[in-house]
């Protein structure tokens, strides 16, 4: 509703219009990357094997609960996962 009443609805829907409009080929990401897969996300992630072709995935965790606003919905789980990711580099 905030987007609608403020006249900024475009910023809330840009990803939907761009999903199939053009092919997207991201530049490879070499930095170690972690991904937390929350089960209630409204848009499921690409398969890990597909992501690993262009992203240096070093940690991929299937979380037990949470969704799109994971840090707000499950702050303890989110913080624990971020901490575990960075602990691997300490």
Backbone as CSV, one residue per row, in Angstrom:
resi,resn,N_x,N_y,N_z,CA_x,CA_y,CA_z,C_x,C_y,C_z
1,UNK,0.825,-1.183,0.000,0.000,0.000,0.000,0.875,1.253,0.000
2,UNK,1.989,1.180,0.705,2.889,2.338,0.749,3.325,2.745,-0.648
3,UNK,3.638,1.760,-1.484,4.052,2.059,-2.849,2.933,2.749,-3.631
4,UNK,1.714,2.272,-3.449,0.593,2.835,-4.203,0.286,4.272,-3.801
5,UNK,0.185,4.532,-2.512,-0.204,5.880,-2.073,0.904,6.906,-2.262
6,UNK,2.148,6.433,-2.354,3.247,7.373,-2.559,3.601,7.549,-4.038
7,UNK,2.917,6.796,-4.916,3.180,6.916,-6.345,4.452,6.222,-6.785
8,UNK,4.924,5.248,-6.007,6.174,4.556,-6.315,5.977,3.064,-6.575
9,UNK,4.854,2.695,-7.127,4.555,1.283,-7.330,5.584,0.609,-8.250
10,UNK,6.206,1.366,-9.140,7.203,0.776,-10.052,8.339,0.107,-9.293
11,UNK,8.785,0.706,-8.203,9.894,0.131,-7.456,9.496,-1.158,-6.751
12,UNK,8.199,-1.380,-6.562,7.735,-2.594,-5.914,7.481,-3.748,-6.877
13,UNK,7.351,-3.443,-8.178,7.016,-4.496,-9.133,8.042,-4.671,-10.244
14,UNK,9.159,-3.974,-10.193,10.143,-4.029,-11.277,10.615,-5.446,-11.567
15,UNK,10.803,-6.257,-10.517,11.350,-7.592,-10.762,10.357,-8.493,-11.478
16,UNK,9.063,-8.262,-11.273,8.081,-9.098,-11.952,8.070,-8.832,-13.460
17,UNK,8.169,-7.580,-13.843,8.160,-7.266,-15.265,9.459,-7.671,-15.942
18,UNK,10.534,-7.715,-15.200,11.818,-8.042,-15.787,12.159,-9.520,-15.816
19,UNK,11.361,-10.336,-15.144,11.688,-11.755,-15.053,11.812,-12.443,-16.408
20,UNK,10.890,-12.173,-17.305,10.932,-12.863,-18.578,11.204,-11.967,-19.757
21,UNK,11.404,-10.686,-19.499,11.556,-9.728,-20.595,12.856,-9.916,-21.368
22,UNK,13.943,-10.144,-20.681,15.240,-10.307,-21.348,16.017,-11.415,-20.660
23,UNK,16.975,-11.959,-21.361,17.823,-12.954,-20.710,18.840,-12.218,-19.845
24,UNK,19.144,-12.805,-18.729,20.045,-12.171,-17.781,21.242,-13.079,-17.567
25,UNK,22.406,-12.560,-17.785,23.624,-13.331,-17.591,24.545,-12.542,-16.659
26,UNK,24.483,-12.852,-15.350,25.290,-12.087,-14.401,26.781,-12.374,-14.549
27,UNK,27.580,-11.398,-14.163,29.026,-11.594,-14.121,29.333,-12.564,-12.995
28,UNK,30.319,-13.413,-13.161,30.662,-14.366,-12.099,31.004,-13.653,-10.784
29,UNK,30.587,-14.244,-9.691,30.866,-13.704,-8.363,31.896,-14.617,-7.715
30,UNK,33.100,-14.100,-7.509,34.198,-14.912,-6.997,34.303,-14.915,-5.474
31,UNK,33.769,-13.900,-4.816,33.884,-13.852,-3.356,33.083,-14.992,-2.729
32,UNK,33.546,-15.550,-1.631,32.797,-16.617,-0.962,31.403,-16.112,-0.597
33,UNK,30.402,-16.897,-0.944,29.019,-16.473,-0.773,28.220,-17.523,-0.033
34,UNK,27.378,-17.063,0.888,26.488,-17.954,1.611,25.054,-17.665,1.215
35,UNK,24.222,-18.688,1.270,22.809,-18.527,0.923,21.963,-19.272,1.944
36,UNK,21.005,-18.589,2.517,20.066,-19.203,3.453,18.733,-19.336,2.728
37,UNK,18.306,-20.573,2.520,17.068,-20.858,1.793,15.924,-20.991,2.791
38,UNK,15.103,-19.948,2.870,13.975,-19.949,3.795,12.752,-20.541,3.104
39,UNK,12.041,-21.478,3.751,10.973,-22.226,3.095,9.743,-21.413,2.707
40,UNK,9.475,-20.308,3.378,8.267,-19.544,3.074,8.533,-18.373,2.132
41,UNK,9.662,-18.374,1.451,9.965,-17.328,0.463,8.945,-17.418,-0.656
42,UNK,8.425,-16.270,-1.097,7.373,-16.278,-2.118,7.894,-16.660,-3.497
43,UNK,9.180,-16.562,-3.701,9.767,-16.890,-4.989,10.901,-17.882,-4.747
44,UNK,10.721,-19.139,-5.115,11.766,-20.124,-4.803,13.078,-19.815,-5.506
45,UNK,14.199,-20.160,-4.872,15.497,-19.883,-5.494,15.773,-20.832,-6.657
46,UNK,16.711,-20.431,-7.474,17.177,-21.330,-8.535,17.866,-22.517,-7.875
47,UNK,17.931,-23.644,-8.562,18.648,-24.789,-7.979,20.107,-24.438,-7.689
48,UNK,20.621,-25.005,-6.626,21.997,-24.710,-6.224,22.986,-24.975,-7.353
49,UNK,22.787,-26.053,-8.089,23.714,-26.382,-9.176,23.746,-25.282,-10.235
50,UNK,22.623,-24.636,-10.462,22.579,-23.541,-11.436,23.274,-22.301,-10.883
51,UNK,23.062,-22.016,-9.605,23.667,-20.844,-8.979,25.187,-20.989,-8.926
52,UNK,25.647,-22.185,-8.632,27.090,-22.418,-8.499,27.863,-22.219,-9.796
53,UNK,27.182,-22.165,-10.909,27.859,-21.931,-12.185,28.429,-20.520,-12.277
54,UNK,27.824,-19.579,-11.540,28.316,-18.202,-11.621,28.589,-17.562,-10.263
55,UNK,28.319,-18.284,-9.183,28.519,-17.736,-7.835,29.354,-18.726,-7.025
56,UNK,30.328,-18.216,-6.288,31.192,-19.043,-5.442,30.459,-19.372,-4.132
57,UNK,29.548,-20.334,-4.203,28.766,-20.729,-3.029,29.641,-21.593,-2.121
58,UNK,29.844,-21.144,-0.890,30.606,-21.925,0.079,29.708,-22.447,1.199
59,UNK,28.493,-21.897,1.277,27.547,-22.348,2.303,26.132,-22.134,1.780
60,UNK,25.338,-23.197,1.779,23.941,-23.134,1.347,23.151,-23.857,2.423
61,UNK,22.330,-23.135,3.150,21.619,-23.716,4.284,20.116,-23.666,4.049
62,UNK,19.462,-24.810,4.197,18.000,-24.863,4.147,17.507,-24.580,5.558
63,UNK,16.878,-23.437,5.720,16.427,-23.009,7.035,15.119,-23.710,7.405
64,UNK,14.855,-23.921,8.692,13.651,-24.646,9.111,12.364,-23.837,9.000
65,UNK,12.457,-22.514,9.085,11.254,-21.677,8.986,11.663,-20.263,8.618
66,UNK,10.676,-19.482,8.207,10.935,-18.105,7.810,10.653,-17.911,6.332
67,UNK,10.605,-16.650,5.934,10.282,-16.352,4.551,10.986,-15.118,4.037
68,UNK,10.250,-14.335,3.257,10.812,-13.195,2.547,11.463,-12.167,3.480
69,UNK,10.889,-11.962,4.631,11.439,-11.012,5.604,12.087,-11.785,6.753
70,UNK,12.993,-12.678,6.404,13.575,-13.619,7.360,14.220,-12.943,8.566
71,UNK,14.941,-11.874,8.351,15.619,-11.210,9.465,14.610,-10.635,10.456
72,UNK,13.436,-10.332,9.991,12.383,-9.798,10.849,11.547,-10.935,11.436
73,UNK,11.248,-11.945,10.611,10.404,-13.049,11.043,11.123,-13.997,12.001
74,UNK,12.390,-14.285,11.699,13.178,-15.240,12.478,14.552,-14.636,12.798
75,UNK,14.599,-13.556,13.584,15.872,-12.858,13.798,16.963,-13.730,14.415
76,UNK,16.590,-14.635,15.327,17.605,-15.481,15.951,18.220,-16.440,14.936
77,UNK,17.362,-17.092,14.145,17.858,-18.020,13.121,18.719,-17.296,12.093
78,UNK,18.257,-16.127,11.669,18.986,-15.351,10.672,20.361,-14.953,11.205
79,UNK,20.395,-14.407,12.413,21.660,-13.970,13.007,22.605,-15.148,13.222
80,UNK,22.055,-16.279,13.648,22.880,-17.473,13.855,23.501,-17.917,12.530
81,UNK,22.734,-17.907,11.461,23.250,-18.336,10.160,24.332,-17.393,9.643
82,UNK,24.120,-16.096,9.787,25.134,-15.122,9.356,26.414,-15.324,10.159
83,UNK,26.270,-15.520,11.471,27.435,-15.758,12.320,28.184,-17.020,11.932
84,UNK,27.444,-18.095,11.652,28.077,-19.357,11.240,28.831,-19.194,9.924
85,UNK,28.270,-18.439,9.005,28.933,-18.210,7.726,30.284,-17.511,7.943
86,UNK,30.287,-16.434,8.725,31.516,-15.680,8.917,32.520,-16.392,9.820
87,UNK,32.041,-17.257,10.704,32.936,-18.033,11.566,33.858,-18.932,10.731
88,UNK,33.400,-19.351,9.570,34.201,-20.213,8.712,35.444,-19.495,8.176
89,UNK,35.459,-18.178,8.257,36.580,-17.397,7.719,37.461,-16.815,8.823
90,UNK,37.172,-17.145,10.039,37.925,-16.606,11.176,39.101,-17.455,11.504
